[in-house]
Amino acid sequence: MTSDESDPTAEHWLSGARAETLAIRAGIDRTAHGEHSEAIFTTSSYVFDSCAEAAARFSGEQGGNVYSRYTNPTVTAFEQRLASLEGAEVAVGTASGMSAILATCMAFLQTGDHVVCSRDVFGSTVGLFEKYLPRMGIGVSFVSLGDLEAWRAAVTPATRLFYCETPSNPICEVADVEALSALARASGARLVVDNCFCTPALQQPLALGADVVIHSATKYLDGQGRMLGGAVLGSGEDMAEVRNMVRTCGPSMSPFNAWVFLKGLETLSLRMSGHCRNALDLAHWLQQQAAVVKVHYAGLPEHPGHHLARRQQQGFGGVLSFELQGGQEAAWRFIDATALMSLTANLGDAKTTIVHPATTTHGRLSAQQRELSGIAPGLVRIAVGLEHLEDIKADCERGFSALAV
Ligand SMILES: *Cc1c(COP(=O)(O)O)cnc(C)c1O
């Protein structure tokens, strides 16, 4: 029965399968060896049977692999599995999340174009948009994620791309993807959503009207902090542009990394449920602590994005932040007193991570920019992992004890 998996005509038994099943079964193309775990194809090029076949492959007349910068069977398996989860026609794997974003910009923008971007996107994304796009004569306006009027006001006749992350990092602001996609469409622009924080297990932006989804596979898709990788997803027509950019310019995904991400996807939905459960419980517990001024997590009913998140997400995710009384000094003292949680800016890992955004991930912003993004000096971000909740709380207790002395 399982041998059906390598028979392309047998794909029907996966049609209509649920996400948990697709995450484990989609994209399998078993070789003649009958391996159960997916094979890793570590080959840079492929052999042709004849000159006629080589010519047909090169011209694109015939499908099949030519060179691993273009396509690779292990990368293809990852792309198909992720595409099935996002409800995308096509996924293109890339070497990192940032190269997915770069490939998207190169595929859809040219000199004279304009981008409207949420202010609260990943730091290197801001770097790409602020430093490198303007060098190519592409203008960028940054706006507040949740302020639809600001997005509307920023649109110019040259606007070709809307770009956002939702929920935002680190204060978990939630964007209305349906409303943004309607505005993008009316403005003649594509809406690109970085779905790194939710993953397809919790949110499918394409179903909400987005045109393109970006992933840093480095985070939850791997789930154990081992690999860098990324992906761009969307329609076949749009992804042909992205694929062409990647195969020509080279930020392609490594087959070994693709294999690790394939294994990561198999446990995605279980892991995301665990992250969500731990984060929600921790958020409620943090709210009860005397030293905590405010907890930012969309799972809390008083969070401004709560109702929207309930509507467009299937869970609230694993990242939360909270503000301590006593500003930066208190935040540093809290973090330095913790022992279990890893002090690192990474997230999406089974290991809980903790960071002080104002002096690390958001350290290059001006004090005024940080204030606009709600990043107070006393803010602490936790990307809640999969350890036992009581042990994570006990570690926070170490932090709170350090504040009391
Ligand atoms: C980490 C991250 C990226 C960049 O991904 P890399 O794999 O590090 O290049 C992009 N967007 C978000 C939201 C991220 O967290």
Ligand as a Chemical Component Dictionary entry (heavy atoms), coordinates in Angstrom:
data_LIG
# 
_chem_comp.id                   LIG 
_chem_comp.type                 NON-POLYMER 
_chem_comp.pdbx_formal_charge   0 
_chem_comp.three_letter_code    LIG 
# 
loop_
_chem_comp_atom.comp_id 
_chem_comp_atom.atom_id 
_chem_comp_atom.alt_atom_id 
_chem_comp_atom.type_symbol 
_chem_comp_atom.charge 
_chem_comp_atom.model_Cartn_x 
_chem_comp_atom.model_Cartn_y 
_chem_comp_atom.model_Cartn_z 
_chem_comp_atom.pdbx_ordinal 
LIG C1 C1 C 0 14.542 34.937 11.223 1  
LIG C2 C2 C 0 13.524 35.643 10.442 2  
LIG C3 C3 C 0 13.744 35.994 9.098  3  
LIG C4 C4 C 0 15.060 35.730 8.401  4  
LIG O1 O1 O 0 15.312 34.380 8.270  5  
LIG P1 P1 P 0 16.794 33.765 8.144  6  
LIG O2 O2 O 0 16.525 32.331 7.932  7  
LIG O3 O3 O 0 17.507 34.089 9.421  8  
LIG O4 O4 O 0 17.440 34.418 6.991  9  
LIG C5 C5 C 0 12.729 36.606 8.409  10 
LIG N1 N1 N 0 11.550 36.876 8.999  11 
LIG C6 C6 C 0 11.314 36.572 10.293 12 
LIG C7 C7 C 0 10.000 36.920 10.891 13 
LIG C8 C8 C 0 12.280 35.949 11.061 14 
LIG O5 O5 O 0 12.046 35.677 12.346 15 
# 
loop_
_chem_comp_bond.comp_id 
_chem_comp_bond.atom_id_1 
_chem_comp_bond.atom_id_2 
_chem_comp_bond.value_order 
_chem_comp_bond.pdbx_ordinal 
LIG C1 C2 SING 1  
LIG C2 C3 SING 2  
LIG C2 C8 DOUB 3  
LIG C3 C4 SING 4  
LIG C3 C5 DOUB 5  
LIG C4 O1 SING 6  
LIG O1 P1 SING 7  
LIG P1 O2 DOUB 8  
LIG P1 O3 SING 9  
LIG P1 O4 SING 10 
LIG C5 N1 SING 11 
LIG N1 C6 DOUB 12 
LIG C6 C7 SING 13 
LIG C6 C8 SING 14 
LIG C8 O5 SING 15 
# 
